[in-house]
């Protein structure tokens, strides 16, 4: 009877150790997840004054060079956003005809 009781205690000790290990792993991995989420923000690479027509050519030229068709959103008749989905994140080109500028930004995964 005592042997069965000791065996039961050893199993409980093993279960407790597994639970402690899992909790420790969760505590260690949580900051990594939170940091990667915080780092995945948009970064402006370049912003300059350019005509709206030239900016649209930048989108077309980028599409040809990257060999990827962007998702294009016509926000208004003077604002267009092109998003290129790449392996490591998104490349966004925003043409603003009202402000007269182009903004190129990235958002990494």
C-alpha positions as CSV (number, residue, x, y, z in Angstrom):
1,X,0.0,0.0,0.0
2,X,2.8,2.4,0.8
3,X,4.4,1.7,-2.5
4,X,1.3,2.6,-4.4
5,X,1.0,5.8,-2.3
6,X,4.7,6.8,-3.1
7,X,4.2,6.0,-6.8
8,X,1.1,8.3,-6.8
9,X,3.1,11.1,-5.1
10,X,5.9,10.7,-7.7
11,X,3.3,11.1,-10.5
12,X,1.9,14.2,-8.8
13,X,5.5,15.6,-8.5
14,X,6.0,15.0,-12.2
15,X,2.7,16.7,-13.1
16,X,3.7,19.7,-10.9
17,X,7.1,19.9,-12.6
18,X,5.5,19.8,-16.0
19,X,3.1,22.6,-15.0
20,X,5.9,24.7,-13.6
21,X,7.9,24.2,-16.8
22,X,5.0,25.2,-19.0
23,X,4.3,28.3,-16.9
24,X,8.0,29.2,-17.0
25,X,8.0,28.8,-20.8
26,X,4.9,31.0,-21.1
27,X,6.5,33.7,-19.0
28,X,9.7,33.7,-21.0
29,X,7.9,33.7,-24.4
30,X,5.3,36.4,-23.6
31,X,7.8,39.3,-23.9
32,X,9.1,38.0,-27.2
33,X,5.5,37.9,-28.6
34,X,4.8,41.4,-27.2
35,X,8.0,42.8,-28.6
36,X,7.5,41.4,-32.1
37,X,4.0,42.9,-32.1
38,X,5.3,46.3,-31.0
39,X,8.0,46.2,-33.6
40,X,5.6,45.5,-36.4
41,X,4.8,49.1,-37.1
42,X,4.9,51.3,-40.2
43,X,8.2,53.0,-40.9
44,X,8.4,55.8,-43.5
45,X,11.3,55.2,-45.8
46,X,10.9,58.2,-48.0
47,X,8.7,61.2,-48.4
48,X,9.1,63.9,-51.0
49,X,7.3,66.5,-53.1
50,X,6.2,65.1,-56.4
51,X,3.3,65.6,-58.8
52,X,0.4,63.2,-58.7
53,X,1.1,61.9,-62.2
54,X,4.7,61.2,-61.5
55,X,3.7,59.5,-58.3
56,X,1.4,57.2,-60.2
57,X,4.4,56.3,-62.4
58,X,6.3,55.4,-59.3
59,X,3.7,52.8,-58.5
60,X,3.8,51.4,-62.0
61,X,7.6,51.3,-62.1
62,X,7.6,49.6,-58.7
63,X,5.1,47.0,-59.9
64,X,7.4,46.3,-62.9
65,X,10.6,46.1,-60.8
66,X,9.0,44.0,-58.0
67,X,7.0,41.8,-60.4
68,X,4.2,41.9,-57.9
69,X,0.8,43.5,-58.5
70,X,-0.2,45.8,-55.6
71,X,-3.5,46.1,-53.9
72,X,-4.6,49.6,-55.0
73,X,-7.1,51.7,-53.1
74,X,-8.4,54.9,-54.7
75,X,-9.1,57.0,-51.6
76,X,-10.2,59.9,-53.7
77,X,-9.5,61.3,-57.2
78,X,-6.3,62.8,-55.9
79,X,-5.1,60.1,-53.4
80,X,-4.1,56.6,-54.2
81,X,-2.5,53.9,-52.0
82,X,-0.7,50.9,-53.4
83,X,0.3,48.1,-51.1
84,X,2.8,45.5,-52.2
85,X,2.8,42.3,-50.1
86,X,6.3,41.0,-49.8
87,X,7.8,38.0,-48.0
88,X,8.9,40.0,-45.0
89,X,6.1,42.6,-44.9
90,X,4.3,45.2,-46.8
91,X,5.6,48.1,-49.0
92,X,3.1,51.0,-49.2
93,X,3.3,53.8,-51.7
94,X,0.9,56.6,-51.0
95,X,0.3,59.3,-53.7
96,X,-1.3,62.5,-52.4
97,X,-2.2,64.9,-55.2
98,X,-3.6,67.5,-52.7
99,X,-0.4,67.7,-50.7
100,X,1.7,67.0,-53.8
101,X,3.9,64.3,-52.3
102,X,4.7,60.6,-52.3
103,X,5.2,58.5,-49.2
104,X,6.9,55.2,-49.2
105,X,6.7,53.1,-46.1
106,X,7.2,49.6,-44.9
107,X,5.4,47.4,-42.4
108,X,7.4,44.3,-41.4
109,X,5.9,41.0,-40.2
